[in-house]
Amino acid sequence: MMKMDSKSLPPSRIFRSWLLISLLVLSALVFFVMNVSLILTPSHKPPRHAILEPSLRSSTPEPHDLEMDDLRQLLWWPSLPATSSIDFESSTSPAATSYRLLGGTRNFTVGDTLHLGVQARDHHGRDKRHGGDYFRIKVYSEKLRAGAFGSVLDHNNGSYTASVVLPWPGEALVDIKLVHSSEAVHIMSRLRDSVPNKIFFTGYFEKEGASGEATECNAVPHLMIKSRMCQYRDAATGHMWFCKKPRTLPCDTLRFHSNRGRRNILTKQEDRFFSNEISKVRISGDPSQIEVQPSPSPQNLGEC
C-alpha cells in the first residue's frame, strides 16, 4: 500500500481538514471561556450548603442560646403603650380591680391548681386595655400557719391569670394583691436608668497631723466632675469606686466609708403611685376561701 503525505493530498481535502481542526479549537475555547465566566461571576443564589446550614443550626440551637432566651423571657415586662400618659386616675385601682374563678369547679383536692382570672380597672372603674401590672397571688391557712405563692400570667390586655398549687387539705384563704400598677412600674423603670445613685455613701479621709474630711462616694460617678474625683479599683473584683476629692487631703487618704442615706427622687405627683392606699393592697373577688380535700389514698384508687 502506498503511503501518502500532505503534499500529495488535493487542496480541497487539506482545506476541509484545517477547517475541522479550527472548529474544534474554537469550540474548546468557547467552552473554556464560558466555564471561567461562570466561576468568576457572583451568583445570586447561595450554594446549597449555605441554605441548609442555617436551618440545621436553628433546629439544634446551642444550650447557651436557650438559656439566654429563657432569661430574656423571665426578665421581659410589658411597657406602657406609646399613647398612654402617666395619669393617676387612669392608673390601676386595687379597689376597682377584681378576680373570679376559672374552670367552673369548686371541688379541689391536694395537688390541684387553682386558676383565677384577674381584670384590672382604673380609678373610674374602666377596664384596663394593656398589661404591666404587678400582681401577687398566694393561698394561706391561719390555722396551719402555712402559705404558698403562685404565678401570674399577663395577657397584655388588662387581664391576667393567677395560678397556685394547693399543697394541703382543709381551709385555704385566697390572697391576691396589687403590688404596683403598670404606671408605677413604668416610673420605677425610668428612674432606675436615669438616676443610678439613689443610695449614696460618705467616704472618710484621714491623715496624721491634718483635719479629717468627708465627701460623697458611690459606685457610679454620676454628677461628679472627673478632675475633682478620686477613683479606686478593687483588686479582687476589678469594680470601680468613686469619691469626690477632699479639699485638702489626697485621694490615697481614704480610710473607710458608710451608708449616708437615700435620695427622694419622686416628684409629688409620682409619689401618689406608691402610696399605701394603692400599693400592696389586696383586691376582692370570688372565691376568697376554698376547702381542699385530701388526695385519694392508694387503696381508694384501687377500688375505683
Beta strands, then each sheet from edge to edge (+ up, - down):
strand 1: 98-101
strand 2: 108-109
strand 3: 113-119
strand 4: 134-141
strand 5: 146-149
strand 6: 151-154
strand 7: 159-165
strand 8: 170-180
strand 9: 199-205
strand 10: 213-218
strand 11: 229-233
strand 12: 240-244
strand 13: 254-262
strand 14: 281-282
strand 15: 284-286
strand 16: 289-293
sheet 1: 6+ 7- 3+ 1- 15-
sheet 2: 2+ 16+ 8- 4+ 5-
sheet 3: 2+ 16+ 8- 14+
sheet 4: 11+ 12- 10+ 9- 13+
end
